[in-house]
Structures are given as C-alpha cells and as structure tokens.
Amino acid sequence: MENEKSPGEVIGMLISFAGLIMMLIGAIKHNITIGGTGTAVALLGRVVGSIFK
C-alpha cells in the first residue's frame, strides 16, 4: 500500500496547520481578528488539499 501524499496535499496540510497555529495565537491573545484569519487560512488549506488530491 502506498501512503505517499501529493505535493498539493502536503501544501494544503501545511496551510491548515499554519491556520490552526494562528487560531491558537488569537485565542491566547483574545484577538478575534487573528483567530478569524487563522480559521479562514485553515479552511483554505483544506480546500487546497482536497483540490490536489
């Protein structure tokens, strides 16, 4: 069984991870702008990952 991920999927996962980190930073600093941007970035990463599947 091959468990290789395509470059697009890897990029999508990295973008999602960056978005999650931004959400955590927003939660810690109680800054809704950073948290909201992080949520959008995480969703964008999921979309990119699913497009390049």
C-alpha positions as CSV (number, residue, x, y, z in Angstrom):
1,M,0.0,0.0,0.0
2,E,1.4,3.4,-1.0
3,N,0.8,6.1,1.5
4,E,2.6,8.9,-0.5
5,K,0.9,12.3,-0.4
6,S,0.9,14.5,-3.5
7,P,2.7,17.9,-3.2
8,G,-0.6,19.7,-3.3
9,E,-1.9,17.7,-0.3
10,V,1.2,18.4,1.7
11,I,0.9,22.1,0.9
12,G,-2.7,22.0,2.0
13,M,-1.9,20.3,5.2
14,L,0.9,22.9,6.0
15,I,-1.5,25.8,5.3
16,S,-4.1,24.2,7.6
17,F,-1.5,23.7,10.3
18,A,-0.5,27.4,10.0
19,G,-4.1,28.4,10.3
20,L,-4.5,26.3,13.4
21,I,-1.5,28.0,14.9
22,M,-3.0,31.4,14.1
23,M,-6.3,30.3,15.8
24,L,-4.4,29.3,18.9
25,I,-2.5,32.6,19.0
26,G,-5.8,34.5,18.5
27,A,-7.3,32.6,21.4
28,I,-4.4,33.2,23.7
29,K,-4.2,36.9,22.9
30,H,-8.1,37.2,22.8
31,N,-7.8,38.8,19.4
32,I,-10.7,37.9,17.2
33,T,-9.0,39.3,14.0
34,I,-6.1,36.9,14.3
35,G,-8.4,34.0,15.2
36,G,-10.7,34.7,12.3
37,T,-7.9,35.0,9.9
38,G,-6.5,31.7,11.2
39,T,-9.8,30.0,10.7
40,A,-10.0,31.3,7.1
41,V,-6.4,30.1,6.4
42,A,-7.2,26.7,7.9
43,L,-10.3,26.3,5.6
44,L,-8.3,27.5,2.6
45,G,-5.7,24.8,3.4
46,R,-8.3,22.1,3.5
47,V,-9.7,23.3,0.1
48,V,-6.2,23.4,-1.5
49,G,-5.6,19.9,-0.1
50,S,-8.8,18.5,-1.4
51,I,-8.4,20.1,-4.9
52,F,-4.9,18.5,-5.4
53,K,-6.0,15.0,-4.1
